[in-house]
Amino acid sequence: MKTALITGAGPGLGASLVRRFRKEGLYVAALARNGARLQELFDGDPGVTCIAGDATEPQTVANAVAQIEKIGPLEVAIANSAGWKIAPLLELEAQDFETLWRAGCLTAFNLARAAGPVMAARGQGTLLFTGSAAQMRAGPGFGAMAVAKTGLRALSQALARELGPKGVHVGHVVIDGPINSARTRAANTNHNRLIDPDGIAAVFHALHLQPRLAWSNEIDVRTFSDWLA
């Protein structure tokens, strides 16, 4: 059975990604720091393995890859982890800045370092990363997140050139707007601005299915309301 590994598999987009790839017939390992919440989200699904751990730790991710490989070849690996703190850059402590970078960029490196060689050895696999609007427009209050996600974008481009010739598809999905959740619905009166997490997961899956002669490295996702005059 082919397998997938998704880091940052909490409620929202992470859960949607797990369920989408389960629906498509893959066995999924879901990795997140909150093990109890993982069990609540996916309890009862025999096709999901819940792994409690911190994706900023290289050995945690390497262990997760080794664990899922015992079930079946790793076909898809998705780095969905991110940090969240809105504050002016000059009001952040250095530790805050580093924490956001570790969550938004280092986690993706750790996943690539663990999963990339396994996929390259077989000559196939898909490595995907979750981006954000911050890396495209570094606005006030989002500077630290923008730095982390800009690094993620550069990581994706470099990995695509390193791993693509070895048969590994590296892709990066820019989420250009807030994702629909209880928190974002409460903060936004216009819910047409909120991007559907299940729709985003469908984009990830479509990216995975792209043929080798038509690979995308970067796709951006937003709602229809962004195009209204």
Backbone as JSON, one array per atom type, in Angstrom:
{
  "sequence": "MKTALITGAGPGLGASLVRRFRKEGLYVAALARNGARLQELFDGDPGVTCIAGDATEPQTVANAVAQIEKIGPLEVAIANSAGWKIAPLLELEAQDFETLWRAGCLTAFNLARAAGPVMAARGQGTLLFTGSAAQMRAGPGFGAMAVAKTGLRALSQALARELGPKGVHVGHVVIDGPINSARTRAANTNHNRLIDPDGIAAVFHALHLQPRLAWSNEIDVRTFSDWLA",
  "N": [[0.83, -1.2, 0.0], [0.56, 2.21, -0.86], [1.84, 5.13, 0.78], [1.41, 8.17, 2.78], [2.8, 11.05, 4.38], [2.06, 13.55, 6.63], [2.94, 16.5, 8.07], [2.17, 18.78, 10.74], [-0.53, 18.21, 11.13], [-3.01, 19.14, 12.23], [-6.3, 20.41, 13.26], [-8.34, 21.86, 10.65], [-6.63, 22.81, 7.7], [-4.64, 20.8, 7.83], [-6.02, 18.5, 8.73], [-7.82, 18.27, 6.61], [-6.08, 17.65, 4.53], [-5.12, 15.13, 5.34], [-7.5, 13.63, 5.24], [-8.18, 13.88, 2.54], [-6.11, 12.55, 1.13], [-6.4, 10.06, 2.26], [-8.92, 9.43, 1.24], [-8.23, 9.05, -1.39], [-7.01, 6.65, -1.34], [-4.56, 6.25, -0.06], [-2.49, 5.2, 2.66], [-2.11, 7.02, 5.61], [0.2, 8.81, 7.59], [-0.1, 10.92, 10.27], [1.37, 13.69, 11.63], [1.85, 15.62, 14.49], [2.27, 17.98, 17.18], [0.39, 17.83, 19.25], [-0.73, 15.1, 20.46], [-3.08, 14.04, 21.62], [-5.11, 15.53, 20.45], [-4.8, 14.78, 17.8], [-5.64, 12.12, 17.94], [-8.34, 12.53, 18.52], [-9.18, 13.7, 16.15], [-8.79, 11.74, 14.17], [-9.53, 9.3, 15.17], [-10.6, 5.97, 15.01], [-10.24, 5.59, 12.32], [-8.74, 3.23, 10.5], [-6.83, 3.6, 8.62], [-5.12, 5.62, 9.23], [-2.26, 6.62, 10.9], [-1.41, 8.05, 13.91], [0.99, 10.29, 15.0], [2.62, 11.67, 17.62], [4.61, 14.46, 17.89], [7.34, 16.8, 17.42], [7.91, 18.58, 14.59], [10.03, 20.26, 14.16], [12.2, 19.01, 15.08], [14.76, 17.12, 13.8], [15.19, 14.31, 14.11], [12.74, 13.36, 14.97], [11.13, 13.62, 12.68], [12.55, 12.0, 10.9], [12.21, 9.54, 12.17], [9.46, 9.25, 11.88], [9.22, 8.98, 9.09], [10.59, 6.56, 8.75], [8.88, 4.9, 10.19], [6.44, 4.97, 8.73], [7.31, 3.95, 6.33], [7.55, 1.27, 6.88], [5.03, 0.36, 6.58], [4.32, 0.87, 3.97], [5.55, 2.01, 0.71], [6.64, 5.39, 0.75], [4.77, 7.72, -0.78], [3.84, 10.34, -0.88], [4.79, 13.32, 0.74], [4.07, 15.88, 2.96], [4.73, 19.08, 4.13], [3.16, 20.84, 6.37], [3.35, 22.38, 8.56], [3.42, 25.34, 10.62], [4.15, 28.53, 12.15], [2.56, 31.04, 14.21], [2.29, 34.33, 14.82], [1.37, 37.54, 15.16], [2.88, 40.55, 14.94], [4.69, 43.65, 15.07], [7.94, 43.69, 13.6], [10.02, 44.91, 15.09], [9.16, 44.68, 17.62], [9.31, 42.12, 18.33], [10.89, 39.46, 20.11], [14.13, 37.94, 19.74], [13.92, 35.21, 20.08], [11.24, 34.71, 19.49], [11.22, 35.32, 16.75], [12.96, 33.36, 15.77], [11.53, 31.06, 16.48], [9.26, 31.18, 14.82], [10.48, 30.95, 12.32], [11.57, 28.37, 12.56], [9.26, 26.83, 12.75], [7.94, 27.4, 10.32], [9.77, 26.99, 8.24], [12.08, 25.37, 8.85], [10.9, 22.94, 9.54], [10.01, 22.01, 7.06], [12.45, 21.62, 5.75], [13.46, 19.55, 7.36], [11.63, 17.52, 6.75], [12.08, 17.2, 4.01], [14.74, 16.39, 4.08], [14.52, 13.92, 5.31], [12.6, 12.46, 3.81], [13.19, 12.91, 1.11], [15.63, 11.5, 0.13], [14.72, 8.84, 0.32], [12.58, 8.77, -1.49], [13.94, 9.55, -3.84], [15.66, 7.39, -4.19], [13.92, 5.47, -5.11], [13.09, 6.67, -7.37], [10.74, 8.12, -7.61], [7.97, 10.03, -6.27], [6.31, 12.54, -4.25], [6.82, 15.7, -2.94], [5.55, 18.12, -0.96], [4.8, 21.52, -0.01], [3.28, 23.83, 2.28], [2.54, 27.09, 1.67], [2.15, 30.7, 2.15], [0.31, 33.84, 1.99], [1.95, 35.73, 3.09], [4.56, 35.37, 2.2], [4.53, 36.43, -0.28], [3.7, 39.02, -0.04], [5.02, 40.97, 2.17], [3.65, 42.15, 4.74], [2.95, 44.66, 7.34], [3.35, 43.49, 10.64], [3.4, 40.88, 9.86], [5.97, 40.21, 9.31], [7.95, 38.39, 10.39], [6.78, 35.91, 9.87], [6.7, 36.12, 7.12], [9.42, 36.06, 6.47], [10.05, 33.42, 7.22], [8.37, 31.93, 5.48], [9.16, 32.86, 3.01], [11.7, 31.82, 2.94], [10.93, 29.16, 2.86], [9.79, 29.05, 0.32], [12.06, 29.48, -1.31], [13.5, 27.22, -0.57], [11.86, 25.23, -1.65], [12.12, 25.76, -4.42], [14.86, 25.27, -4.83], [15.04, 22.59, -4.04], [13.4, 21.41, -5.95], [14.96, 21.55, -8.22], [17.08, 19.98, -7.47], [15.96, 17.49, -6.8], [14.07, 16.92, -8.75], [15.25, 15.89, -11.23], [15.74, 13.37, -10.31], [13.38, 12.13, -10.2], [11.56, 13.0, -8.31], [8.82, 14.93, -7.47], [8.6, 18.2, -6.54], [6.64, 20.52, -4.93], [4.94, 23.62, -4.22], [2.49, 25.25, -2.46], [0.87, 28.21, -2.46], [-1.06, 29.76, -0.14], [-3.17, 32.12, -0.55], [-4.55, 33.95, 1.36], [-6.9, 34.01, 4.17], [-7.65, 30.89, 5.77], [-10.65, 29.06, 5.96], [-12.09, 28.77, 9.08], [-13.21, 28.34, 12.49], [-12.05, 30.4, 13.94], [-11.24, 32.28, 11.94], [-13.7, 32.84, 10.76], [-14.96, 34.18, 12.8], [-13.43, 36.45, 12.87], [-13.8, 37.71, 10.45], [-16.18, 39.43, 8.62], [-16.99, 39.08, 6.01], [-17.4, 36.18, 4.66], [-16.85, 35.14, 2.21], [-14.26, 35.62, 1.67], [-12.79, 33.65, 2.81], [-10.81, 30.81, 2.48], [-11.59, 27.58, 1.42], [-10.67, 24.75, 3.24], [-10.88, 22.05, 2.41], [-11.0, 22.38, -0.32], [-8.44, 23.4, -0.8], [-6.96, 21.14, -0.13], [-7.71, 19.5, -2.21], [-6.36, 20.73, -4.29], [-3.7, 20.23, -3.57], [-3.71, 17.45, -3.93], [-4.21, 17.3, -6.69], [-1.88, 18.44, -7.62], [-0.08, 16.49, -6.89], [-0.82, 14.51, -8.71], [0.04, 15.39, -11.17], [1.46, 14.86, -14.41], [4.82, 13.8, -15.29], [5.91, 15.29, -17.38], [4.72, 17.71, -17.14], [5.04, 19.25, -14.72], [4.29, 21.35, -11.95], [5.92, 23.76, -9.94], [5.03, 25.7, -8.26], [1.89, 26.77, -7.07], [-0.81, 29.0, -6.67], [-3.51, 29.7, -4.42], [-6.71, 31.05, -3.96], [-9.84, 32.71, -3.04], [-12.87, 33.0, -5.04], [-13.77, 35.58, -4.66], [-11.68, 37.34, -4.76], [-11.41, 38.05, -7.36], [-13.51, 39.58, -8.05], [-14.93, 42.5, -9.45]],
  "CA": [[0.0, 0.0, 0.0], [1.29, 3.47, -0.88], [1.6, 5.89, 2.0], [1.67, 9.6, 2.81], [3.15, 11.61, 5.69], [1.68, 14.96, 6.69], [3.29, 17.17, 9.31], [1.24, 19.87, 11.0], [-1.82, 17.61, 10.77], [-4.03, 19.5, 13.2], [-7.58, 20.78, 12.67], [-8.22, 22.79, 9.52], [-6.02, 22.29, 6.49], [-3.95, 19.55, 8.09], [-7.02, 17.42, 8.75], [-8.35, 18.13, 5.25], [-5.06, 16.94, 3.73], [-5.14, 13.73, 5.74], [-8.72, 12.99, 4.74], [-8.16, 13.83, 1.08], [-5.23, 11.48, 0.65], [-7.05, 8.81, 2.65], [-9.99, 9.19, 0.26], [-7.61, 8.62, -2.64], [-6.5, 5.29, -1.19], [-3.24, 6.15, 0.58], [-2.39, 5.09, 4.11], [-1.54, 8.31, 5.99], [0.74, 9.1, 8.91], [-0.36, 12.32, 10.64], [2.32, 14.1, 12.66], [1.62, 16.92, 15.13], [2.73, 17.99, 18.57], [-0.7, 17.5, 20.15], [-1.14, 13.73, 20.17], [-4.47, 13.82, 22.03], [-5.99, 16.13, 19.44], [-4.71, 13.91, 16.63], [-6.5, 10.96, 18.17], [-9.72, 12.99, 18.41], [-9.48, 13.99, 14.75], [-8.72, 10.58, 13.26], [-9.84, 8.07, 15.88], [-11.54, 5.09, 14.31], [-9.83, 5.38, 10.93], [-7.6, 2.3, 10.52], [-5.87, 3.99, 7.6], [-4.34, 6.77, 9.7], [-1.39, 6.47, 12.07], [-1.19, 9.34, 14.57], [2.32, 10.37, 15.6], [2.83, 12.9, 18.39], [6.01, 14.87, 17.83], [7.67, 18.15, 16.97], [8.57, 18.49, 13.29], [11.26, 21.05, 14.14], [13.27, 18.11, 15.5], [15.07, 16.25, 12.66], [15.06, 12.87, 14.4], [11.31, 13.05, 15.03], [10.65, 13.46, 11.31], [13.2, 10.82, 10.35], [11.55, 8.38, 12.75], [8.13, 9.14, 11.27], [9.41, 8.43, 7.75], [10.94, 5.14, 8.91], [7.69, 4.2, 10.66], [5.46, 4.81, 7.65], [7.9, 3.1, 5.3], [7.32, -0.13, 7.24], [3.68, 0.02, 6.13], [4.33, 0.89, 2.51], [6.43, 3.06, 0.17], [6.18, 6.76, 0.93], [4.44, 8.3, -2.07], [3.61, 11.78, -0.72], [5.15, 13.92, 2.03], [3.6, 17.27, 2.97], [5.1, 19.9, 5.28], [2.07, 21.8, 6.58], [3.57, 23.06, 9.84], [3.66, 26.79, 10.56], [3.98, 29.27, 13.4], [1.62, 32.15, 14.04], [2.39, 35.43, 15.78], [1.27, 38.81, 14.45], [3.49, 41.62, 15.73], [5.75, 44.36, 14.36], [9.25, 43.03, 13.73], [10.86, 45.5, 16.12], [8.59, 44.36, 18.93], [9.54, 40.7, 18.56], [12.15, 39.0, 20.67], [14.85, 37.06, 18.82], [13.41, 33.85, 20.23], [10.0, 34.65, 18.72], [11.58, 35.31, 15.34], [13.51, 32.04, 15.45], [10.47, 30.07, 16.62], [8.43, 31.23, 13.62], [11.27, 30.38, 11.23], [11.68, 26.93, 12.76], [7.96, 26.21, 12.44], [7.52, 27.61, 8.94], [10.78, 26.65, 7.24], [12.93, 24.26, 9.26], [10.11, 21.71, 9.47], [10.02, 21.56, 5.67], [13.79, 21.07, 5.5], [13.56, 18.25, 8.03], [10.86, 16.53, 5.99], [12.79, 16.95, 2.76], [15.97, 15.66, 4.39], [14.18, 12.55, 5.67], [11.82, 11.78, 2.78], [13.77, 13.08, -0.22], [16.49, 10.39, -0.3], [13.91, 7.61, 0.19], [11.86, 8.89, -2.76], [14.91, 9.59, -4.94], [16.18, 6.04, -4.38], [12.93, 4.74, -5.9], [12.85, 7.41, -8.62], [9.39, 8.68, -7.65], [7.45, 10.57, -5.01], [5.89, 13.94, -4.28], [7.15, 16.45, -1.73], [4.77, 19.35, -1.08], [4.91, 22.47, 1.09], [2.2, 24.82, 2.42], [3.0, 28.47, 1.75], [1.15, 31.67, 2.61], [0.35, 35.15, 1.35], [3.01, 36.54, 3.69], [5.81, 35.28, 1.44], [4.35, 37.2, -1.51], [3.53, 40.42, 0.35], [5.44, 41.01, 3.57], [2.98, 43.3, 5.33], [3.24, 44.96, 8.74], [2.85, 42.5, 11.58], [3.62, 39.54, 9.35], [7.35, 40.16, 8.82], [8.65, 37.16, 10.77], [6.19, 34.82, 9.1], [7.12, 36.31, 5.73], [10.79, 35.58, 6.35], [10.01, 31.95, 7.27], [7.72, 31.37, 4.3], [10.01, 33.16, 1.85], [12.72, 30.77, 2.98], [10.28, 27.93, 2.4], [9.65, 29.14, -1.15], [13.39, 29.27, -1.87], [13.81, 25.82, -0.33], [11.1, 24.46, -2.63], [12.71, 25.94, -5.74], [16.15, 24.58, -4.88], [14.8, 21.14, -3.98], [12.83, 20.98, -7.23], [16.07, 21.39, -9.16], [17.94, 18.89, -7.0], [15.26, 16.21, -6.75], [13.3, 16.69, -9.97], [15.93, 14.95, -12.14], [15.75, 12.04, -9.7], [12.02, 11.61, -10.23], [10.74, 13.48, -7.19], [8.1, 16.16, -7.77], [8.57, 19.13, -5.42], [5.67, 21.57, -5.19], [4.74, 24.61, -3.17], [1.14, 25.81, -2.63], [0.71, 29.5, -1.78], [-2.43, 30.0, 0.31], [-3.22, 33.59, -0.62], [-5.69, 34.46, 2.11], [-7.21, 33.24, 5.37], [-8.33, 29.62, 5.6], [-11.92, 29.01, 6.69], [-12.07, 28.08, 10.37], [-14.02, 29.06, 13.48], [-11.35, 31.64, 14.3], [-11.27, 33.26, 10.85], [-15.09, 33.26, 10.56], [-15.26, 35.17, 13.84], [-12.64, 37.66, 12.62], [-14.12, 38.26, 9.14], [-17.62, 39.5, 8.34], [-17.19, 38.59, 4.65], [-16.89, 34.81, 4.63], [-16.4, 34.82, 0.85], [-12.81, 35.79, 1.63], [-12.16, 32.54, 3.5], [-10.52, 29.73, 1.54], [-12.06, 26.27, 1.88], [-9.53, 23.82, 3.42], [-11.05, 20.86, 1.58], [-10.62, 22.79, -1.67], [-6.98, 23.47, -0.84], [-6.47, 19.76, -0.14], [-7.9, 18.99, -3.58], [-5.27, 21.29, -5.09], [-2.51, 19.43, -3.23], [-3.81, 16.14, -4.57], [-4.05, 17.5, -8.13], [-0.45, 18.68, -7.85], [0.55, 15.17, -6.8], [-1.18, 13.71, -9.88], [0.56, 15.95, -12.42], [2.41, 14.0, -15.13], [6.2, 14.27, -15.2], [6.21, 16.27, -18.43], [3.97, 18.94, -16.88], [5.09, 19.49, -13.29], [4.31, 22.71, -11.41], [6.62, 23.91, -8.66], [4.28, 26.62, -7.39], [0.5, 27.08, -7.39], [-1.43, 29.84, -5.65], [-4.92, 29.43, -4.2], [-7.48, 32.12, -3.31], [-11.26, 32.53, -3.3], [-13.42, 33.71, -6.21], [-14.06, 36.98, -4.34], [-10.52, 38.16, -5.1], [-11.49, 38.42, -8.76], [-14.69, 40.41, -8.27], [-14.62, 43.91, -9.74]],
  "C": [[0.87, 1.25, 0.0], [0.88, 4.32, 0.32], [1.9, 7.37, 1.8], [2.02, 10.0, 4.24], [2.84, 13.1, 5.65], [2.06, 15.51, 8.05], [2.38, 18.38, 9.49], [-0.2, 19.44, 10.73], [-2.88, 17.88, 11.83], [-5.35, 19.81, 12.52], [-7.39, 21.79, 11.55], [-7.59, 22.13, 8.33], [-5.33, 20.96, 6.71], [-4.9, 18.37, 8.06], [-7.59, 17.19, 7.36], [-7.37, 17.38, 4.36], [-5.05, 15.46, 4.06], [-6.34, 13.03, 5.11], [-8.73, 12.9, 3.22], [-7.3, 12.67, 0.58], [-5.7, 10.1, 1.13], [-8.13, 8.44, 1.63], [-9.44, 8.65, -1.05], [-6.88, 7.29, -2.5], [-5.14, 5.15, -0.55], [-3.41, 5.93, 2.08], [-1.61, 6.32, 4.58], [-1.0, 8.28, 7.42], [0.56, 10.59, 9.17], [0.53, 12.68, 11.82], [1.97, 15.49, 13.18], [2.06, 16.84, 16.58], [1.66, 17.51, 19.55], [-1.26, 16.12, 19.81], [-2.6, 13.46, 20.52], [-5.44, 14.38, 20.99], [-5.96, 15.31, 18.15], [-5.65, 12.72, 16.77], [-7.98, 11.35, 18.05], [-10.11, 13.19, 16.94], [-9.63, 12.73, 13.91], [-9.02, 9.25, 13.95], [-10.87, 7.24, 15.11], [-11.2, 4.86, 12.85], [-8.6, 4.47, 10.93], [-6.54, 2.64, 9.49], [-5.04, 5.2, 7.97], [-3.55, 6.38, 10.94], [-1.11, 7.85, 12.64], [0.15, 9.31, 15.3], [2.45, 11.71, 16.31], [4.31, 13.26, 18.36], [6.17, 16.25, 17.25], [8.48, 18.08, 15.68], [9.78, 19.4, 13.17], [12.47, 20.21, 14.57], [13.57, 17.1, 14.39], [14.82, 14.77, 12.94], [13.6, 12.45, 14.49], [10.76, 12.78, 13.64], [11.27, 12.22, 10.67], [12.56, 9.54, 10.88], [10.17, 8.15, 12.15], [8.21, 8.55, 9.87], [9.72, 6.93, 7.84], [9.73, 4.32, 9.33], [6.69, 3.96, 9.53], [6.0, 3.94, 6.53], [7.74, 1.62, 5.61], [5.94, -0.6, 6.79], [3.61, -0.04, 4.61], [5.19, 2.03, 2.01], [5.82, 4.44, 0.3], [6.01, 7.43, -0.43], [4.35, 9.82, -2.01], [4.05, 12.22, 0.67], [4.8, 15.41, 1.97], [4.03, 17.95, 4.26], [4.06, 21.01, 5.41], [2.25, 22.6, 7.86], [3.82, 24.55, 9.63], [3.51, 27.38, 11.95], [3.09, 30.47, 13.15], [1.82, 33.16, 15.16], [2.4, 36.73, 14.99], [1.79, 39.91, 15.36], [4.51, 42.34, 14.87], [7.11, 43.72, 14.61], [10.06, 43.58, 14.9], [10.31, 45.31, 17.52], [8.76, 42.89, 19.27], [10.86, 40.47, 19.26], [12.81, 38.07, 19.65], [14.31, 35.63, 18.89], [12.1, 33.67, 19.47], [10.28, 34.51, 17.23], [12.09, 33.92, 14.94], [12.44, 30.96, 15.52], [9.59, 30.02, 15.37], [9.19, 30.66, 12.42], [11.37, 28.86, 11.35], [10.38, 26.22, 12.37], [7.63, 26.28, 10.96], [8.49, 27.15, 7.88], [11.6, 25.42, 7.62], [12.18, 22.93, 9.2], [10.1, 21.14, 8.06], [11.37, 20.98, 5.29], [13.93, 19.68, 6.12], [12.81, 17.17, 7.27], [11.57, 16.18, 4.69], [14.03, 16.1, 3.0], [15.67, 14.19, 4.69], [13.51, 11.8, 4.52], [12.46, 11.83, 1.4], [14.65, 11.93, -0.67], [15.73, 9.09, -0.51], [13.18, 7.62, -1.15], [12.82, 8.83, -3.94], [15.46, 8.2, -5.23], [15.23, 5.19, -5.21], [12.62, 5.42, -7.23], [11.45, 7.94, -8.74], [8.96, 9.15, -6.27], [7.1, 12.03, -5.18], [6.15, 14.57, -2.93], [6.5, 17.82, -1.86], [4.86, 20.19, 0.18], [3.73, 23.44, 1.08], [2.8, 26.2, 2.62], [1.9, 29.39, 2.24], [1.32, 32.98, 1.85], [1.51, 35.99, 1.86], [4.28, 36.51, 2.87], [5.74, 36.06, 0.13], [4.27, 38.7, -1.21], [3.84, 40.52, 1.85], [4.87, 42.26, 4.24], [3.35, 43.51, 6.78], [2.58, 43.94, 9.67], [3.12, 41.07, 11.15], [5.07, 39.33, 8.88], [8.06, 38.86, 9.15], [8.1, 35.96, 10.02], [6.61, 34.91, 7.65], [8.54, 35.8, 5.51], [10.81, 34.04, 6.32], [9.46, 31.37, 5.98], [8.45, 31.74, 3.01], [11.16, 32.16, 1.78], [12.17, 29.45, 2.5], [10.16, 27.91, 0.88], [10.99, 28.88, -1.83], [13.83, 27.81, -1.71], [13.13, 24.94, -1.37], [11.72, 24.56, -4.02], [14.03, 25.19, -5.87], [15.96, 23.07, -4.87], [14.24, 20.61, -5.29], [13.94, 20.72, -8.24], [17.0, 20.25, -8.76], [17.25, 17.53, -7.13], [14.45, 15.89, -8.0], [13.97, 15.71, -10.93], [16.0, 13.53, -11.59], [14.35, 11.45, -9.59], [11.11, 12.06, -9.13], [10.13, 14.83, -7.54], [8.03, 17.01, -6.51], [7.64, 20.28, -5.77], [5.4, 22.41, -3.96], [3.39, 25.29, -3.43], [1.02, 27.08, -1.79], [-0.76, 29.68, -1.42], [-2.6, 31.51, 0.46], [-4.49, 34.13, 0.04], [-5.96, 33.6, 3.32], [-7.98, 31.97, 5.05], [-9.57, 29.58, 6.49], [-11.78, 28.16, 7.95], [-12.95, 28.87, 11.31], [-13.37, 30.4, 13.82], [-11.46, 32.68, 13.2], [-12.7, 33.7, 10.54], [-15.47, 34.33, 11.57], [-14.57, 36.5, 13.55], [-13.0, 38.35, 11.31], [-15.63, 38.26, 8.92], [-17.93, 38.97, 6.95], [-16.58, 37.2, 4.52], [-16.52, 34.34, 3.24], [-14.89, 34.97, 0.7], [-12.07, 34.57, 2.18], [-12.01, 31.35, 2.56], [-10.88, 28.38, 2.17], [-10.9, 25.3, 2.04], [-9.66, 22.55, 2.6], [-10.69, 21.16, 0.12], [-9.11, 22.89, -1.84], [-6.4, 22.06, -0.92], [-6.62, 19.13, -1.52], [-6.81, 19.5, -4.51], [-3.97, 20.53, -4.82], [-2.55, 18.08, -3.95], [-3.63, 16.26, -6.08], [-2.58, 17.73, -8.48], [0.31, 17.35, -7.81], [0.32, 14.34, -8.07], [-0.6, 14.23, -11.19], [1.55, 14.99, -13.09], [3.81, 14.62, -15.14], [6.56, 15.31, -16.25], [5.44, 17.57, -18.26], [3.89, 19.21, -15.38], [5.04, 20.99, -12.99], [5.13, 22.7, -10.12], [5.83, 24.78, -7.71], [2.89, 26.87, -7.94], [-0.04, 27.99, -6.29], [-2.93, 29.6, -5.62], [-5.54, 30.62, -3.48], [-8.96, 31.89, -3.6], [-11.68, 33.34, -4.54], [-13.58, 35.19, -5.95], [-12.88, 37.9, -4.66], [-10.58, 38.67, -6.52], [-12.69, 39.3, -9.07], [-14.28, 41.86, -8.51], [-15.14, 44.81, -8.64]]
}
